Amino acid sequence: QVHIVETGGGLVQPGGSLRLSCRASGMPGSFNIITMGWHRQAPGNQRELVASITGNYITNYADDVKGRFTISRDNAKNMVYLQMNSLRPEDTAVYYCNTRRGEVNWGQGTQVTVSS
């Protein structure tokens, strides 16, 4: 059974940084060949993909986070990370880890609030 746990969110001032972590267990097939993604959902908005990483570490980013966010993974530990720098109020959302297409059970997410 798939179990995803996201941690690392919190309250940060504009311009600050956070590092999110995701542990994914019970994934269908081998974790190291699954393209993983970080998604976010702000109040009143649909969930959106902000970054993805293939099993061989090819990354892709939404335009509004390029240059500020960095996705990475540790295949040996079934972990995915999101380093978020230069945070803006519009980055406020619940952040979720899943496959790039959101194909497995969603975790609880981790709240990121950017506010002064």
DRENKE-287178 format. One record per residue (C-alpha): residue in three letters; z, y, x. Coordinates in steps of 0.2 Angstrom, whole numbers, plus 5000, padded with zeros to 4 digits. Each point is the difference from the previous one (the first is absolute). Layout:
ATOM;ALA;Z;Y;X
...
//
This chain:
ATOM;GLN;5000;5000;5000
ATOM;VAL;4995;5017;5007
ATOM;HIS;5015;5011;5004
ATOM;ILE;4997;5018;5006
ATOM;VAL;5014;5012;5006
ATOM;GLU;4996;5018;5004
ATOM;THR;5013;5010;5010
ATOM;GLY;5002;5017;5009
ATOM;GLY;4997;5013;4987
ATOM;GLY;5011;5015;4997
ATOM;LEU;5001;5018;4998
ATOM;VAL;4992;5011;5014
ATOM;GLN;4995;5018;5002
ATOM;PRO;4982;5005;5001
ATOM;GLY;4993;4997;5017
ATOM;GLY;5012;4985;5003
ATOM;SER;4997;4982;5004
ATOM;LEU;5004;4983;4992
ATOM;ARG;4996;4982;5005
ATOM;LEU;4998;4988;4986
ATOM;SER;5002;4981;5003
ATOM;CYS;4994;4986;4989
ATOM;ARG;5004;4982;5001
ATOM;ALA;4988;4988;4991
ATOM;SER;5005;4982;4998
ATOM;GLY;4992;4986;4990
ATOM;MET;4982;5008;5002
ATOM;PRO;4986;4989;4994
ATOM;GLY;4991;4993;5016
ATOM;SER;5004;5007;5018
ATOM;PHE;5007;5017;5000
ATOM;ASN;4991;5004;5016
ATOM;ILE;4983;5000;4991
ATOM;ILE;5005;5010;4985
ATOM;THR;4995;5018;4999
ATOM;MET;5017;5009;4995
ATOM;GLY;5002;5017;4993
ATOM;TRP;5012;5014;4996
ATOM;HIS;4998;5007;4983
ATOM;ARG;5010;5014;4992
ATOM;GLN;5003;5006;4982
ATOM;ALA;5006;5018;4996
ATOM;PRO;5007;5004;4983
ATOM;GLY;4986;5001;4987
ATOM;ASN;4987;4994;5012
ATOM;GLN;4992;4983;5002
ATOM;ARG;5004;4989;5015
ATOM;GLU;4989;5004;5015
ATOM;LEU;4996;4992;5016
ATOM;VAL;5004;5011;5015
ATOM;ALA;4998;4988;5015
ATOM;SER;4994;4982;5004
ATOM;ILE;4999;4989;5015
ATOM;THR;4991;4984;5003
ATOM;GLY;5006;4985;5008
ATOM;ASN;4992;5005;5016
ATOM;TYR;5007;5018;4999
ATOM;ILE;4986;5010;4993
ATOM;THR;5007;5014;4991
ATOM;ASN;4994;5012;4986
ATOM;TYR;5008;5015;4992
ATOM;ALA;4999;5011;4985
ATOM;ASP;4993;5017;5004
ATOM;ASP;5016;5009;4996
ATOM;VAL;5010;4990;5012
ATOM;LYS;4988;4998;5015
ATOM;GLY;5007;5007;5016
ATOM;ARG;5018;4999;4993
ATOM;PHE;5003;4982;4995
ATOM;THR;4999;4985;5011
ATOM;ILE;5000;4982;4993
ATOM;SER;5004;4986;5011
ATOM;ARG;5005;4981;4999
ATOM;ASP;5009;4987;5009
ATOM;ASN;4992;4983;4995
ATOM;ALA;5013;4990;5008
ATOM;LYS;5014;5007;4989
ATOM;ASN;4989;5003;4984
ATOM;MET;5004;5018;5001
ATOM;VAL;4990;5016;4996
ATOM;TYR;5005;5017;5004
ATOM;LEU;4995;5018;4995
ATOM;GLN;5004;5014;5012
ATOM;MET;4999;5016;4990
ATOM;ASN;5000;5017;5010
ATOM;SER;4998;5018;4994
ATOM;LEU;5006;4995;4983
ATOM;ARG;4995;5012;4985
ATOM;PRO;5008;5002;4983
ATOM;GLU;4984;4992;4993
ATOM;ASP;5005;4984;5009
ATOM;THR;5015;4997;4989
ATOM;ALA;4997;4984;4991
ATOM;VAL;5006;4982;4999
ATOM;TYR;4992;4990;5015
ATOM;TYR;4995;4982;4998
ATOM;CYS;4993;4987;5011
ATOM;ASN;4988;4987;4994
ATOM;THR;4983;4993;5004
ATOM;ARG;4987;5014;5001
ATOM;ARG;4994;4995;4983
ATOM;GLY;5018;4998;4993
ATOM;GLU;4997;4982;4996
ATOM;VAL;5018;4993;5002
ATOM;ASN;5016;5004;4991
ATOM;TRP;5006;5017;5003
ATOM;GLY;5017;5004;5008
ATOM;GLN;5012;5013;4995
ATOM;GLY;4993;5013;5011
ATOM;THR;5009;5013;5010
ATOM;GLN;5002;5018;4994
ATOM;VAL;4994;5014;5012
ATOM;THR;5005;5018;4995
ATOM;VAL;4993;5014;5010
ATOM;SER;5010;5016;4996
ATOM;SER;5009;5015;5007
//
